[in-house]
């Protein structure tokens, strides 16, 4: 038996992709934001999409500097992710606030990435569209890295232990790989 959902809750059915930390700004102006709405767009050229509230500091910095980095945290960083989502980067340095996240210089961009994350994807903005207060950023992937022990032709879910935002304060943790 299935249950009807209100249409405004549609994303609860598909929003269990990995929660990431997007860094924006540059080496002097740094911000971190937890974002659950990201997706690959294309592999040639390599493109990724991120949805971010138009009013958030992250959107302001991405609009200004035209770059962002998608950092992939493991479950060990869940508390830090929750902390970064509770305050605005306009008011506080989230790196200092968490005491767990270390900014590292970008490789191909001026935006920092987070040293403690299991991987990161550096992008430059190639397009942006606004829809009712949410900006959809399309980023061209310029560089990416992942911990070698967590990758073998794909991310090894049972080792990577990424977490996925379900709704509100609910998350699930990846971990079981199945081959069909």
Backbone bond lengths (Angstrom), bond angles and torsions (degrees), N, CA, C in turn:
res aa  C-N    CA-C-N  psi(-1)  N-CA   C-N-CA  omega(-1)  CA-C   N-CA-C  phi
1 X - - - 1.450 - - 1.529 109.20 -
2 X 1.307 116.28 137.76 1.461 121.85 178.39 1.514 109.11 -108.46
3 X 1.335 115.30 156.37 1.448 121.34 179.27 1.528 108.62 -118.93
4 X 1.322 116.18 137.85 1.464 121.56 179.36 1.527 108.99 -74.51
5 X 1.328 115.74 135.19 1.460 121.99 176.24 1.524 109.33 -106.93
6 X 1.319 117.50 149.97 1.464 119.10 170.20 1.529 108.65 -62.96
7 X 1.318 117.99 140.57 1.470 120.17 -175.66 1.517 112.74 -58.15
8 X 1.332 118.13 -30.08 1.462 119.87 179.94 1.524 112.65 -70.19
9 X 1.319 118.22 -6.58 1.474 123.12 177.31 1.531 111.71 -104.25
10 X 1.334 117.80 10.67 1.466 121.54 -177.40 1.520 112.28 -52.08
11 X 1.323 116.10 -38.05 1.467 120.25 -174.58 1.523 112.45 -65.52
12 X 1.320 118.63 -18.43 1.464 120.40 176.05 1.528 111.40 -62.34
13 X 1.313 116.78 -23.02 1.466 120.57 -179.92 1.528 113.15 -83.09
14 X 1.309 117.30 -22.62 1.471 119.64 -175.37 1.521 113.94 -126.81
15 X 1.311 118.28 4.21 1.459 121.82 -172.38 1.525 113.29 -92.70
16 X 1.305 118.84 26.03 1.458 118.46 -178.88 1.523 111.82 -102.26
17 X 1.338 116.06 31.76 1.460 120.78 169.26 1.517 108.19 -75.33
18 X 1.308 118.04 171.01 1.463 119.09 -175.37 1.524 112.32 -65.20
19 X 1.304 115.04 139.30 1.457 120.85 171.35 1.529 106.21 -78.87
20 X 1.302 116.70 132.85 1.458 120.99 -177.60 1.519 109.80 -122.48
21 X 1.298 115.91 168.96 1.458 122.26 172.57 1.524 107.38 -112.66
22 X 1.304 116.58 116.11 1.466 119.78 177.76 1.520 108.12 -93.55
23 X 1.323 114.92 126.61 1.454 119.99 173.19 1.526 107.56 -101.09
24 X 1.332 114.31 144.20 1.456 120.66 -178.61 1.522 108.44 -144.30
25 X 1.329 115.27 167.49 1.468 121.15 -178.61 1.510 110.29 104.96
26 X 1.334 115.15 -133.87 1.461 121.23 175.17 1.528 107.18 -152.02
27 X 1.328 118.24 -164.35 1.468 119.11 -176.68 1.531 112.79 -68.63
28 X 1.326 117.82 -22.74 1.469 120.48 178.96 1.526 112.03 -94.56
29 X 1.303 116.79 -38.96 1.464 122.96 179.77 1.527 106.82 -107.22
30 X 1.338 116.26 106.17 1.466 120.25 -173.63 1.524 110.84 -119.28
31 X 1.311 115.92 139.48 1.459 119.93 176.02 1.526 109.22 -142.75
32 X 1.338 114.28 153.33 1.469 122.20 177.46 1.522 107.40 -130.04
33 X 1.331 116.37 136.54 1.462 120.10 174.97 1.528 109.67 -140.68
34 X 1.336 117.58 131.36 1.458 119.52 173.22 1.526 109.14 -75.18
35 X 1.320 115.85 130.13 1.469 121.58 -177.86 1.527 108.26 -133.32
36 X 1.320 115.67 131.95 1.468 120.22 179.34 1.524 111.93 -103.95
37 X 1.309 117.48 -16.51 1.452 120.00 -174.35 1.527 111.24 -101.59
38 X 1.318 115.40 84.64 1.467 122.85 175.77 1.525 108.08 -133.37
39 X 1.319 115.88 155.86 1.454 119.55 177.19 1.529 110.51 -161.48
40 X 1.327 117.06 147.51 1.460 118.86 169.59 1.527 108.61 -64.70
41 X 1.327 116.80 148.52 1.459 121.59 178.29 1.523 110.08 -114.63
42 X 1.331 116.47 -40.63 1.461 121.02 -176.34 1.519 108.20 -158.45
43 X 1.347 116.04 157.97 1.463 117.93 175.88 1.523 112.12 -108.85
44 X 1.335 118.81 -14.76 1.455 121.11 176.69 1.519 109.19 -144.39
45 X 1.299 119.11 96.45 1.458 126.96 1.37 1.534 110.73 -73.87
46 X 1.326 117.16 156.88 1.461 119.97 -179.95 1.534 111.10 -71.46
47 X 1.344 115.53 114.29 1.454 121.74 -178.16 1.522 110.20 -128.06
48 X 1.332 115.65 146.68 1.455 122.36 178.25 1.529 107.83 -136.12
49 X 1.338 116.33 149.14 1.460 121.18 178.79 1.519 110.04 -115.68
50 X 1.328 115.86 143.83 1.463 122.64 175.15 1.521 107.95 -135.64
51 X 1.327 116.53 133.57 1.464 122.30 177.51 1.518 108.99 -104.20
52 X 1.335 115.91 125.61 1.464 121.64 -174.61 1.528 108.82 -139.12
53 X 1.319 116.76 136.93 1.455 121.24 178.00 1.529 110.18 -55.21
54 X 1.318 115.99 134.29 1.468 121.80 -178.43 1.525 113.00 -61.85
55 X 1.334 117.16 -25.68 1.463 120.95 -176.83 1.523 113.26 -88.56
56 X 1.328 118.06 -7.98 1.459 120.66 -176.32 1.530 111.35 -76.86
57 X 1.309 114.28 150.10 1.462 122.21 177.55 1.523 110.84 -57.13
58 X 1.311 116.95 -35.87 1.465 121.32 178.67 1.530 110.36 -57.67
59 X 1.330 117.34 -46.14 1.471 120.77 179.19 1.534 110.50 -62.35
60 X 1.330 116.24 -41.36 1.465 120.45 178.50 1.539 110.78 -59.06
61 X 1.332 116.24 -45.09 1.472 119.87 -178.49 1.530 111.85 -70.19
62 X 1.323 117.10 -39.52 1.471 119.45 177.73 1.523 109.76 -64.47
63 X 1.323 116.95 -41.70 1.466 119.74 177.59 1.531 111.24 -61.44
64 X 1.329 116.91 -38.12 1.467 121.51 -177.78 1.531 111.87 -73.51
65 X 1.334 117.37 -46.31 1.466 120.51 -171.76 1.530 114.35 -101.58
66 X 1.331 117.82 -12.85 1.481 122.99 174.46 1.523 113.68 64.07
67 X 1.322 117.03 27.27 1.464 122.30 177.96 1.525 108.89 -145.08
68 X 1.328 115.63 155.13 1.459 120.89 169.90 1.515 108.99 -156.84
69 X 1.331 115.10 159.33 1.463 120.95 178.82 1.522 108.28 -123.30
70 X 1.312 115.41 132.51 1.464 121.96 175.69 1.524 106.28 -97.08
71 X 1.328 116.05 115.60 1.461 122.71 179.40 1.521 108.29 -103.99
72 X 1.326 117.37 132.34 1.462 121.81 -177.44 1.522 109.35 -103.20
73 X 1.339 116.85 106.02 1.465 119.89 179.25 1.523 111.66 -86.26
74 X 1.311 116.38 154.73 1.462 121.49 171.05 1.526 107.88 -97.81
75 X 1.312 115.78 173.80 1.457 121.24 -175.15 1.528 112.82 -58.17
76 X 1.311 118.14 -25.52 1.471 120.85 178.16 1.528 112.30 -61.38
77 X 1.325 117.61 -19.90 1.460 121.83 -178.68 1.528 113.28 -101.93
78 X 1.321 117.72 8.65 1.467 120.63 -176.11 1.524 112.21 -56.91
79 X 1.316 118.57 -42.65 1.468 121.23 179.52 1.528 110.39 -62.11
80 X 1.314 117.36 -43.31 1.470 120.72 178.82 1.523 110.53 -63.97
81 X 1.322 117.33 -37.77 1.459 120.93 178.62 1.524 110.06 -63.04
82 X 1.314 116.57 -44.75 1.462 119.92 178.94 1.522 111.19 -62.10
83 X 1.325 118.14 -39.92 1.470 122.32 178.97 1.529 109.94 -62.91
84 X 1.326 117.90 -43.30 1.469 120.32 -177.76 1.519 112.20 -66.84
85 X 1.321 117.64 -21.73 1.453 120.78 179.40 1.512 114.57 -87.21
86 X 1.315 117.85 -6.52 1.473 121.16 -175.40 1.525 114.27 -95.05
87 X 1.337 117.39 -12.61 1.465 120.63 -178.33 1.528 109.96 -135.26
88 X 1.319 115.46 159.41 1.457 120.64 178.11 1.521 110.47 -88.88
89 X 1.318 115.69 140.53 1.457 121.24 175.05 1.520 112.37 -68.12
90 X 1.324 117.39 -14.33 1.472 120.38 174.41 1.524 110.40 -66.81
91 X 1.342 116.22 -27.75 1.457 121.37 -172.94 1.522 113.95 -102.83
92 X 1.323 118.04 -23.19 1.461 120.71 -172.95 1.522 110.40 -150.21
93 X 1.314 116.21 148.75 1.467 122.21 173.60 1.526 107.01 -80.35
94 X 1.309 116.53 108.39 1.466 120.54 -174.93 1.530 112.66 -68.49
95 X 1.319 117.87 -26.70 1.464 119.75 175.16 1.529 109.97 -63.02
96 X 1.326 116.26 -45.23 1.469 120.02 178.35 1.517 111.52 -69.06
97 X 1.325 116.58 -37.14 1.455 121.09 -177.84 1.530 112.21 -62.40
98 X 1.322 117.73 -44.57 1.473 120.64 -176.25 1.520 112.53 -73.69
99 X 1.326 116.64 -32.12 1.469 122.93 -175.63 1.524 111.97 59.78
100 X 1.324 117.37 12.54 1.465 121.81 -178.30 1.520 112.77 -123.23
101 X 1.322 117.06 -14.67 1.463 120.80 -173.15 1.517 110.25 -113.38
102 X 1.338 115.25 132.09 1.457 121.92 -176.41 1.520 110.12 -113.77
103 X 1.344 118.02 123.30 1.462 119.08 176.24 1.525 110.87 -74.28
104 X 1.323 115.23 137.02 1.468 121.28 176.71 1.524 107.39 -125.16
105 X 1.325 117.93 143.69 1.472 120.24 -177.26 1.522 112.39 -59.51
106 X 1.330 114.57 144.42 1.459 120.02 174.76 1.516 110.85 -65.45
107 X 1.326 115.81 155.89 1.461 121.67 178.65 1.530 109.84 -90.51
108 X 1.343 117.19 -49.61 1.467 122.35 -178.71 1.533 112.44 -114.48
109 X 1.336 116.94 -5.64 1.467 121.53 -179.20 1.526 109.54 -128.04
110 X 1.324 116.05 167.80 1.466 119.49 178.91 1.525 112.13 -87.45
111 X 1.323 117.61 -5.50 1.463 122.72 178.84 1.529 108.92 -80.93
112 X 1.327 115.74 140.31 1.464 120.24 177.05 1.529 110.12 -76.20
113 X 1.330 115.47 157.19 1.460 120.35 168.26 1.527 107.31 -114.25
114 X 1.317 116.08 174.10 1.463 120.94 -175.22 1.523 109.13 -103.94
115 X 1.312 115.09 117.81 1.466 122.48 -174.95 1.534 112.81 -56.53
116 X 1.317 118.01 -39.49 1.463 121.70 -173.92 1.526 113.90 -77.62
117 X 1.315 118.15 -10.94 1.469 120.54 178.97 1.522 110.53 -73.77
118 X 1.323 116.60 153.49 1.465 120.78 -176.46 1.522 112.69 -75.03
119 X 1.327 116.16 -16.37 1.452 120.57 177.89 1.518 110.09 -168.78
120 X 1.334 115.22 170.00 1.458 119.79 177.21 1.517 109.91 -154.00
121 X 1.342 114.86 155.74 1.462 123.49 -178.89 1.521 107.40 -129.80
122 X 1.325 116.94 116.58 1.461 121.66 178.28 1.524 109.55 -91.04
123 X 1.345 116.46 134.69 1.459 120.36 -177.89 1.518 111.75 -136.26
124 X 1.301 114.49 158.01 1.452 122.35 168.84 1.523 106.85 -119.66
125 X 1.326 117.36 139.49 1.457 121.93 -175.56 1.530 109.95 -71.98
126 X 1.327 115.88 127.42 1.466 120.83 176.03 1.526 111.68 -110.88
127 X 1.336 116.61 -17.11 1.462 119.81 177.98 1.522 109.25 -162.22
128 X 1.320 115.60 153.01 1.465 121.37 175.53 1.528 108.05 -148.35
129 X 1.309 115.52 136.90 1.470 122.61 176.30 1.516 107.55 -131.05
130 X 1.323 115.66 142.89 1.459 119.12 177.66 1.524 109.17 -110.35
131 X 1.333 114.63 135.14 1.454 122.56 179.75 1.522 109.17 -132.61
132 X 1.338 116.44 103.70 1.471 121.33 174.47 1.520 113.61 47.30
133 X 1.317 117.08 50.16 1.459 120.88 174.73 1.522 115.47 89.98
134 X 1.328 117.42 4.64 1.465 121.26 176.98 1.517 107.86 -124.93
135 X 1.331 115.63 133.27 1.461 120.00 177.48 1.521 109.48 -101.30
136 X 1.324 114.83 132.86 1.452 122.46 174.66 1.521 106.76 -101.84
137 X 1.332 115.34 110.24 1.465 121.21 179.27 1.517 109.11 -97.93
138 X 1.320 115.82 130.69 1.463 121.43 172.21 1.522 106.30 -105.37
139 X 1.330 114.95 120.35 1.454 120.30 -179.51 1.511 111.59 -113.46
140 X 1.315 115.94 136.48 1.463 120.85 173.19 1.521 107.11 -85.18
141 X 1.306 116.44 127.03 1.462 121.56 -179.01 1.521 108.71 -74.59
142 X 1.344 115.15 122.72 1.460 121.27 179.53 1.521 112.17 -103.23
143 X 1.340 116.13 -27.69 1.460 120.27 -175.44 1.528 108.15 -163.84
144 X 1.326 116.21 146.15 1.465 119.61 172.88 1.524 110.17 -151.96
145 X 1.338 113.92 152.75 1.465 122.24 178.88 1.515 109.18 -140.51
146 X 1.337 115.56 154.01 1.462 121.72 175.04 1.523 107.78 -147.67
147 X 1.326 116.27 150.88 1.466 121.04 175.08 1.526 108.77 -57.91
148 X 1.324 117.46 126.49 1.464 121.21 -174.35 1.522 113.08 -60.80
149 X 1.325 118.71 -32.65 1.468 121.49 -179.61 1.526 112.37 -70.94
150 X 1.332 117.07 -11.74 1.461 121.15 -176.81 1.520 112.95 -107.20
151 X 1.336 116.38 6.47 1.462 119.65 -174.45 1.522 111.08 -138.28
152 X 1.337 115.29 129.86 1.455 121.79 172.70 1.518 107.19 -150.83
153 X 1.324 117.07 88.17 1.459 125.69 -173.73 1.527 112.55 71.64
154 X 1.300 119.28 -15.30 1.460 126.25 175.50 1.523 107.20 -165.58
155 X 1.315 116.54 167.13 1.456 121.11 178.13 1.526 108.68 -68.82
156 X 1.308 117.66 129.38 1.467 122.49 -178.54 1.529 107.77 -86.02
157 X 1.321 116.12 101.81 1.466 122.73 -170.63 1.522 113.25 -57.81
158 X 1.321 117.92 -43.96 1.463 119.39 -176.10 1.522 112.87 -68.80
159 X 1.315 117.17 -19.62 1.467 120.53 175.60 1.525 111.76 -95.57
160 X 1.319 117.23 -36.71 1.463 121.75 -174.85 1.522 112.22 -69.02
161 X 1.307 117.97 -37.22 1.472 122.59 178.79 1.533 112.21 51.36
162 X 1.338 115.49 50.83 1.458 118.97 173.11 1.524 108.23 -73.63
163 X 1.305 116.43 162.45 1.459 119.04 177.85 1.518 108.80 -122.37
164 X 1.314 113.67 157.85 1.446 120.87 -169.38 1.520 109.33 -131.53
165 X 1.321 115.76 131.05 1.457 121.05 -177.22 1.519 109.49 -81.35
166 X 1.324 116.12 126.12 1.457 120.81 178.70 1.524 110.94 -96.64
167 X 1.326 116.62 -48.74 1.461 122.60 179.05 1.519 108.07 175.86
168 X 1.326 116.94 144.02 1.462 120.27 177.86 1.515 111.51 54.18
169 X 1.331 116.93 -122.42 1.468 121.16 179.61 1.531 112.00 -99.94
170 X 1.330 117.67 16.72 1.475 122.10 -178.81 1.528 111.31 -96.53
171 X 1.336 114.86 130.96 1.460 122.69 178.68 1.521 109.03 -133.59
172 X 1.308 116.83 160.24 1.464 120.80 168.10 1.525 107.12 -128.61
173 X 1.305 116.00 160.24 1.465 121.49 -176.44 1.515 108.79 -115.08
174 X 1.350 116.44 132.94 1.461 119.89 177.06 1.504 109.13 -71.94
175 X 1.297 116.18 163.39 1.449 115.82 177.33 1.497 117.28 174.04
176 X 1.307 118.22 -26.20 1.448 118.22 -177.90 1.524 109.79 -108.48
177 X 1.314 115.32 126.27 1.448 121.40 178.12 1.516 108.80 -101.79
178 X 1.334 116.56 132.76 1.451 121.36 -178.78 1.526 108.77 -127.86
179 X 1.314 115.97 134.14 1.460 119.88 176.60 1.520 108.02 -110.97
180 X 1.317 115.54 131.55 1.468 120.02 -177.49 1.507 109.77 -116.97
